[in-house]
Amino acid sequence: MTTVQAQAIDIRQVRKTFRGGVEALKGVDLTVSPGEIFGLLGPNGAGKSTLVKILLTIVKPSHAEGRLLDGAVGDKRVLRRVGYLPEHLRFPDYLTGRQALDYFAALAGMDRSARRRRSPELLDLVGMSEWAGQRIAKYSKGMRQRLGVAQSLMNEPDLVFLDEPTDGVDPVGRRDIRRILEHARDEGRTVFINSHLLGELEMVCDRVAILVQGSVARQGTMDALTSGQRAFVIRVAQETTQEQISAIAQAAARSVGSIPLETSGSEFRLESENPAGAQPVIDAIRKSGATIIGMQLRKPSLEELFLQTVGDTADAAGARIGKSRSKRGDGKQRSAK
């Protein structure tokens, strides 16, 4: 008999309304699988931090269903198996890096022997061994972030939440933190990241969700989210004349059938992700005598997907508001008559 592994996060209809009627979350449904790096992104005010704080019982939800690891949302016993790096984490400046890790691990309930074993392992992992005995007051922002990532992993969590883990970190540091997160995933841990650095998320995340105006607008792998938006782009040498390009497009169009084919400058764009579909275009280019200097399968970046989603949601919201105003206007006209 096959045992189905429970989801690391499986939540439904998470809502939060603050005083004054401000709706931060409007029924969030989210699933995160064990052992994956999951990215949550959204514009400022979308509700990302509120959602994480609800899962960590820092903020009380107006309504929430589902489970975190193998406990109900709000079950504080589960939190012993969870790590957390909040945004703008502040360490006491008078502590050394080693003392800070020991302090936070003690708060998490780890015994002394486990703390002493775990601390040097993580300091080495985040590249802070040489600074372990220095006071945090002497640390740069990037060094503090490295230490923050280390403290989030001290209790050997099954699930770790990281809020802007690469904020203020230089390119080398961001690369190292990506390596650390991949190492945590390889150990079987689930990593949940909030970040506005979309390029970073795209490089490291297995799946992402886009939160807009308190609701999940899209969720899935990059391949799934960009399905139907990928295209082969074939680039020819700059000296190719417009007459040649037009002739190539006409010849190729007869073979590609209903697949959209567009030209832009010295590029041919075929709206297909099937390599076989690009062959007629390549054949037509070669027959014309033009030189192919590049070919690639292009897909939207995470930033493009994000902007597209936010724009679509804003347009839909605007349409609803306009329709509502129109109805109110009609009502006023009818009553005037």
C-alpha positions in Angstrom: 0.0 0.0 0.0 1.4 3.4 -1.0 1.4 6.1 1.7 0.5 9.6 0.4 2.7 12.2 1.9 0.9 15.1 3.5 1.5 18.6 2.1 3.8 20.9 3.9 1.2 23.7 3.6 -2.4 23.1 2.5 -4.7 26.0 3.3 -8.1 27.1 2.2 -10.2 30.3 2.5 -7.7 32.2 4.6 -9.2 35.6 5.3 -8.1 38.6 7.3 -10.0 41.8 7.8 -8.4 44.4 10.0 -10.2 47.1 12.0 -11.8 49.6 9.7 -12.9 46.9 7.3 -9.5 46.7 5.5 -9.4 43.2 3.8 -5.8 42.1 3.7 -6.6 38.5 2.6 -9.8 37.5 0.7 -9.9 33.7 0.8 -6.4 32.5 0.0 -6.0 28.9 -1.2 -2.4 27.6 -1.3 -0.6 24.3 -1.5 3.1 23.7 -0.9 4.6 20.3 -1.4 7.2 18.8 1.0 10.8 19.3 0.0 10.3 22.1 -2.5 11.3 25.8 -2.7 8.2 27.8 -3.0 8.1 31.5 -3.8 5.3 33.9 -2.8 5.3 37.2 -4.7 3.1 40.2 -5.0 3.1 43.9 -5.0 3.4 45.9 -1.8 0.2 45.5 0.3 -0.9 42.3 -1.4 -1.0 40.5 1.9 2.2 38.3 1.7 3.6 39.1 5.2 0.1 38.9 6.7 -0.4 35.4 5.3 3.0 34.2 6.7 2.3 35.7 10.1 -1.1 33.9 10.2 0.6 30.6 9.5 3.1 31.3 12.3 0.2 32.4 14.7 1.7 35.9 15.0 -1.5 37.3 13.4 -5.0 35.9 14.1 -7.0 35.2 11.0 -10.6 36.2 10.5 -11.0 32.7 9.0 -8.6 29.9 8.1 -8.9 26.2 7.1 -6.3 23.7 6.4 -3.0 22.3 7.8 0.6 23.3 8.4 2.8 20.2 8.3 0.7 17.6 10.2 -1.2 20.1 12.4 -4.1 22.4 12.0 -3.4 26.1 11.1 -2.8 27.8 14.5 -1.5 24.6 16.3 1.5 26.0 18.1 3.0 22.5 18.7 3.8 22.4 15.0 6.0 25.6 15.3 8.8 23.6 16.9 9.4 22.2 13.4 9.3 25.6 11.7 12.1 28.1 11.1 11.5 31.8 10.4 13.6 34.7 9.1 11.5 37.9 9.3 12.2 40.9 7.2 14.5 43.4 8.9 15.6 40.9 11.6 17.5 42.7 14.4 20.1 41.0 16.4 21.5 42.4 19.7 24.7 44.2 18.6 26.6 43.2 21.7 26.3 39.4 20.9 28.7 37.6 18.7 27.4 35.6 15.8 27.9 32.3 17.7 26.1 33.7 20.8 23.2 34.9 18.7 22.6 31.5 17.1 22.8 29.9 20.6 20.3 32.4 22.0 17.7 31.9 19.3 18.1 28.2 19.3 17.6 28.2 23.1 14.4 30.1 22.6 13.3 27.4 20.1 13.8 24.8 22.9 16.9 23.1 21.6 19.1 21.5 24.2 22.7 22.7 24.7 24.4 19.8 23.1 22.3 20.1 20.0 23.0 23.9 19.9 26.8 23.4 20.2 26.7 20.8 17.4 24.5 22.8 15.0 26.0 26.2 15.4 29.4 25.6 13.8 27.8 23.6 11.0 25.5 26.5 10.0 28.2 29.2 10.4 30.3 27.2 8.0 27.4 26.7 5.6 26.6 30.5 5.4 30.3 31.4 5.2 30.5 33.1 8.6 32.9 30.8 10.5 35.7 33.4 10.5 33.3 36.0 12.0 31.6 33.8 14.6 33.5 35.3 17.5 33.0 38.9 16.4 30.3 41.1 17.8 27.3 41.7 15.4 27.9 45.4 15.7 30.8 45.0 13.3 28.7 43.0 10.7 27.6 44.4 7.4 24.0 44.1 6.4 24.8 41.1 4.1 26.6 39.4 7.0 23.6 39.9 9.2 21.4 38.4 6.5 23.6 35.3 6.3 23.4 35.0 10.1 19.6 35.4 9.9 19.4 32.5 7.4 21.5 30.4 9.7 19.3 31.1 12.8 16.2 30.1 10.8 17.8 26.7 10.2 19.1 26.1 13.7 16.2 24.0 15.0 16.6 21.7 11.9 13.1 22.7 10.7 10.9 20.7 8.3 9.6 24.0 7.0 11.3 27.4 6.9 9.8 30.7 6.1 12.2 33.4 4.7 11.0 37.0 4.3 13.3 38.8 1.8 16.3 36.6 2.5 18.6 38.3 0.0 17.6 41.9 0.9 20.8 44.1 1.0 23.0 41.2 0.0 25.6 41.6 -2.8 25.6 39.3 -5.9 28.1 36.9 -4.4 26.0 36.7 -1.2 22.8 36.2 -3.2 24.5 33.3 -5.0 25.6 31.8 -1.7 22.1 32.1 -0.2 20.6 30.4 -3.2 23.1 27.6 -2.7 22.1 27.4 1.0 18.4 27.1 0.1 19.1 24.4 -2.4 21.1 22.6 0.2 18.1 22.8 2.6 15.8 21.4 -0.1 18.3 18.6 -0.7 18.0 17.7 3.0 14.3 17.4 2.5 13.2 20.7 4.0 10.5 22.8 2.6 11.5 26.4 1.9 8.9 29.2 1.6 10.2 32.5 0.4 8.7 36.0 0.3 10.6 38.3 -2.0 10.3 41.2 -4.4 13.5 40.1 -6.2 11.8 38.2 -9.0 15.0 37.2 -10.7 16.2 35.5 -7.6 12.9 33.6 -7.2 13.0 32.5 -10.8 16.5 31.0 -10.3 15.8 29.0 -7.2 12.0 28.2 -6.9 10.3 25.0 -7.9 6.9 26.7 -7.9 5.5 30.2 -7.3 2.3 31.9 -6.4 1.3 35.4 -7.3 -0.7 37.2 -4.6 -2.7 40.2 -5.8 -5.1 42.3 -3.7 -5.4 39.6 -1.1 -6.1 36.6 -3.4 -3.9 34.1 -5.2 -4.1 35.0 -8.9 -1.8 32.3 -10.2 0.1 29.3 -8.8 2.3 26.6 -10.3 5.7 25.9 -11.9 7.2 28.4 -14.4 6.6 25.9 -17.2 2.9 25.5 -16.3 2.4 29.2 -15.8 4.0 30.1 -19.2 2.4 27.3 -21.1 1.0 28.7 -24.4 3.2 31.8 -24.2 6.5 30.2 -25.4 7.8 30.8 -28.9 10.8 29.9 -31.0 12.8 33.0 -32.1 15.2 32.6 -35.0 17.6 35.5 -35.7 19.3 36.1 -39.0 22.3 38.2 -39.9 21.8 42.0 -39.9 22.7 42.3 -43.5 19.7 40.2 -44.5 17.5 42.5 -46.6 13.8 43.2 -45.9 13.0 41.7 -49.3 14.7 38.4 -48.2 12.9 38.4 -44.8 9.5 39.0 -46.5 10.2 36.2 -49.0 11.3 33.8 -46.2 8.2 34.6 -44.2 5.9 33.9 -47.1 7.7 30.6 -48.0 7.6 29.4 -44.3 4.0 30.4 -43.8 2.9 27.9 -46.4 4.5 25.1 -44.3 3.8 26.1 -40.7 0.0 26.1 -41.4 -2.0 27.8 -38.6 1.0 28.4 -36.3 1.4 32.3 -36.0 4.6 33.5 -37.6 5.8 37.1 -37.1 8.8 39.0 -38.2 10.5 41.9 -36.3 13.7 43.4 -37.7 16.0 40.4 -38.3 14.0 38.0 -36.2 11.3 35.4 -36.9 9.0 34.5 -34.1 7.0 31.3 -34.3 4.3 30.9 -31.6 5.1 27.2 -30.9 7.2 25.3 -28.4 7.5 22.3 -30.6 11.0 22.2 -32.3 9.5 20.4 -35.3 7.4 23.5 -36.0 10.5 25.6 -36.5 12.0 23.5 -39.2 10.1 25.0 -42.1 11.3 28.4 -41.1 14.9 27.2 -40.9 14.6 25.5 -44.3 13.2 28.7 -45.8 16.1 30.7 -44.4 18.7 28.4 -45.7 17.1 28.2 -49.1 17.2 32.0 -49.3 20.9 32.1 -48.6 20.5 34.1 -45.4 22.7 33.2 -42.3 21.2 32.0 -39.1 23.0 33.6 -36.1 20.8 32.4 -33.3 17.8 30.4 -32.2 16.1 30.0 -28.9 12.9 29.0 -27.2 11.8 32.1 -25.4 9.3 32.2 -22.6 8.1 35.0 -20.3 10.3 35.8 -17.4 8.9 35.7 -13.9 8.9 39.5 -13.9 6.9 39.6 -17.2 4.5 37.0 -15.8 4.1 39.0 -12.6 3.5 42.3 -14.4 1.0 40.6 -16.7 -0.9 39.1 -13.7 -0.9 42.3 -11.7 -2.1 44.2 -14.8 -4.8 41.7 -15.6 -6.1 41.9 -12.0 -6.1 45.7 -12.0 -7.9 45.8 -15.3 -10.6 43.3 -14.1 -11.0 45.4 -10.9 -11.3 48.6 -12.9 -13.9 46.9 -15.1 -16.0 45.8 -12.0 -15.8 49.3 -10.5 -16.8 50.9 -13.8 -19.7 48.5 -14.2 -20.9 49.2 -10.7 -20.7 53.0 -11.2 -22.6 52.6 -14.5 -25.4 50.7 -12.7 -25.6 53.3 -10.0 -25.8 56.0 -12.7 -28.6 54.2 -14.5 -30.5 53.9 -11.3 -30.3 57.6 -10.7 -31.5 58.4 -14.2 -34.5 56.1 -13.8 -35.4 57.6 -10.5 -35.2 61.1 -12.0 -37.7 60.1 -14.6 
